[in-house]
Amino acid sequence: MSHIFTSQVVQDRHTGIRNLMMHPPFRGRRPVFIGDDVTDESAFAVLPEFDGVGFSVGRRISGLAGCFPEPDDVRQWIYRVAGTNKSDHP
């Protein structure tokens, strides 16, 4: 099931996270954000408001749960967490 919110244009990631976390099925959940560039830092900053966790890609950022060296490492982690493997997906 997908959820798309189109009532307003979100121009920054931290506002987007705050908006999503107000709506079911996100309300009361713990966000996980993975970012790979400086524009993602505002999203990392808002995660503690929701007991969320953040991971960077390619460079370490203090205060985050961890860092993935490469984008492929993110994909492999998602496969493991989902209980699947890469060969199950195109």
C-alpha positions in Angstrom: 0.0 0.0 0.0 1.4 3.4 -0.9 0.5 6.8 0.6 1.0 10.0 -1.3 0.3 13.4 0.2 -0.2 16.1 -2.3 -2.0 18.8 -0.3 1.2 21.0 -0.3 4.6 21.1 -1.8 7.3 20.3 0.7 10.5 22.3 0.1 12.7 20.8 2.8 13.1 17.3 4.2 12.5 18.1 7.9 9.1 19.6 7.1 8.3 16.6 5.0 9.2 14.2 7.9 7.1 16.3 10.4 4.1 16.3 8.0 4.3 12.5 7.4 4.6 11.7 11.0 1.3 13.4 11.7 -0.7 11.1 9.5 -1.7 7.4 9.8 0.0 5.0 9.2 3.1 7.0 10.2 1.8 8.6 13.5 3.3 6.9 16.5 5.9 5.1 14.5 9.7 5.4 14.5 11.1 7.0 11.3 14.3 5.7 9.6 16.0 8.1 7.3 18.9 7.3 5.0 20.6 10.3 3.3 23.6 10.7 1.0 24.2 14.5 0.8 24.3 17.7 2.7 20.6 18.5 1.8 19.6 15.5 4.0 21.1 17.0 7.2 17.9 18.9 8.0 16.0 15.6 8.0 18.6 14.1 10.4 18.1 17.0 12.7 14.4 16.4 13.1 14.6 12.6 13.7 15.1 12.9 17.6 11.6 14.5 17.8 10.1 11.1 16.8 12.8 8.8 18.3 13.9 8.2 14.7 17.2 6.9 13.5 19.4 8.2 10.7 22.0 6.7 8.5 24.4 8.5 6.1 25.8 7.1 2.9 29.4 7.7 1.9 30.4 9.9 4.8 30.1 9.8 8.6 27.9 12.3 10.3 28.0 12.6 14.1 24.9 11.7 16.0 23.6 9.2 13.5 23.0 5.5 14.1 25.5 4.6 11.4 27.0 5.0 8.0 26.8 2.9 4.8 29.9 3.1 2.7 28.1 2.8 -0.7 24.5 2.9 -2.0 24.7 -0.9 -2.7 25.3 -1.4 1.0 22.0 0.3 1.7 20.2 -2.0 -0.8 21.8 -5.1 0.8 20.8 -3.9 4.3 17.2 -3.4 3.1 17.1 -6.9 1.6 18.3 -8.4 4.9 15.8 -6.4 7.0 13.0 -7.4 4.7 14.1 -11.0 4.9 14.7 -11.3 1.1 17.7 -11.4 -1.1 18.8 -9.5 -4.1 18.1 -12.4 -6.5 14.4 -12.1 -5.6 14.3 -8.6 -7.2 15.0 -7.3 -10.6 
